[in-house]
Amino acid sequence: MPMDARDIETMIKTAIPDATVTIRDLAGDGDHYAATVISESFRGKSRVQQHQIVYQSLKGQMGGVLHALALQTGVPE
């Protein structure tokens, strides 16, 4: 069963409370999403580390219920 965009946003915000999260369904199928996650907690971390934090927040859903997530991360300006 596909994952709902609100569920993805909730999981990310639960793990990264200060995050601003924007989710887009890329294919309309509930399996392919793009997410932009902005958080002060990313400051000083590499892009890889930022992505790892987001993937950890999804608790193993990547590659299973959530097939694909194009991810952009950053710190607030």
C-alpha positions, 0 to 999 in steps of 0.5 A: 500500500502506498505511503501518504505524503502526510505520513512522510511529513509527520515522520520527518517532523517527529524526528526533526521537530524544527524542520520545515518539510515540503512533500510533492507526489511526483507520479501521482501514485503515492510511491514516488515523492520529492521532499525538501527538508530545511532544519537548523539541526543540519548546520555543520553537517554534510549533505550525506549526513543530512540525508541520513538523518531524514532517511533514519526518520522514515524508520525503514520505509524507504525501498518498501512502502515508500519506493522513491524519495528525491531529497533536498536538504538544507539549513534556514537562510 
